Amino acid sequence: MAEITFEIVEHLLILSESPRGWTKEVNIVSWNGRQPKLDIREWDESHEKMGKGVTLNKEELLKIKELLDEMDLDALEIG
């Protein structure tokens, strides 16, 4: 299996921290030397281990931004 490489180009935000000390973060990450993307996932304290996450290119991020701008977040029935 090929090794996955990554570089956290810019740390943007910690969304939450789990009881085991991992943090759910929003970062700009370059995976395997490719163009950096917005990345949302859990990381261990040393940023050596990571959980499953999602990466978004600029076009995808703009679509989510449009959606959030149009939504009434107070009306959402989520925890």
C-alpha positions as CSV (number, residue, x, y, z in Angstrom):
1,M,0.0,0.0,0.0
2,A,1.4,3.4,-1.0
3,E,2.2,5.8,1.8
4,I,-0.1,8.8,2.1
5,T,1.8,12.1,2.7
6,F,0.3,15.4,3.8
7,E,1.2,18.9,4.7
8,I,-1.0,21.1,6.8
9,V,-0.5,24.3,4.9
10,E,-2.7,26.4,7.2
11,H,-4.6,25.7,10.4
12,L,-7.9,27.5,10.4
13,L,-10.1,26.3,13.3
14,I,-10.6,23.7,16.0
15,L,-14.3,22.7,15.9
16,S,-14.3,20.4,19.0
17,E,-12.2,18.1,21.1
18,S,-13.1,14.5,21.9
19,P,-12.7,12.9,25.4
20,R,-9.7,11.0,24.0
21,G,-7.9,14.3,23.2
22,W,-8.4,14.3,19.4
23,T,-9.5,17.6,17.8
24,K,-11.9,18.0,14.9
25,E,-10.2,20.7,12.8
26,V,-10.6,22.8,9.7
27,N,-7.3,23.1,7.8
28,I,-5.9,23.7,4.4
29,V,-4.0,20.5,3.6
30,S,-2.0,19.2,0.6
31,W,-2.3,15.5,0.2
32,N,0.4,13.6,-1.6
33,G,1.9,16.9,-2.9
34,R,-1.3,17.9,-4.7
35,Q,-3.0,21.2,-4.7
36,P,-4.1,22.1,-1.2
37,K,-7.8,21.7,-0.3
38,L,-10.0,22.6,2.7
39,D,-10.0,19.6,5.0
40,I,-12.3,18.7,7.9
41,R,-11.3,15.7,10.1
42,E,-10.1,14.6,13.5
43,W,-6.4,14.6,14.4
44,D,-4.5,13.3,17.3
45,E,-2.5,15.7,19.5
46,S,0.7,15.3,17.4
47,H,-1.1,15.4,14.0
48,E,0.5,12.1,13.1
49,K,-2.8,10.1,13.2
50,M,-6.1,11.2,11.6
51,G,-9.7,10.0,11.4
52,K,-11.8,9.9,8.2
53,G,-12.6,13.3,6.9
54,V,-13.7,15.3,3.9
55,T,-11.7,17.5,1.6
56,L,-13.3,20.3,-0.5
57,N,-11.9,22.2,-3.5
58,K,-12.8,25.8,-3.9
59,E,-15.8,25.1,-6.1
60,E,-17.3,22.7,-3.6
61,L,-16.6,25.1,-0.8
62,L,-18.4,27.9,-2.6
63,K,-21.5,25.7,-3.1
64,I,-21.6,25.0,0.7
65,K,-21.1,28.7,1.5
66,E,-24.0,29.5,-0.8
67,L,-26.2,26.9,0.9
68,L,-25.2,28.2,4.4
69,D,-25.9,31.8,3.4
70,E,-29.4,30.9,2.3
71,M,-30.2,28.7,5.4
72,D,-32.0,29.7,8.5
73,L,-29.6,28.0,10.9
74,D,-31.9,28.7,13.9
75,A,-34.7,26.7,12.3
76,L,-32.5,23.5,11.9
77,E,-33.5,20.7,14.2
78,I,-30.1,19.3,14.8
79,G,-28.1,18.8,18.0
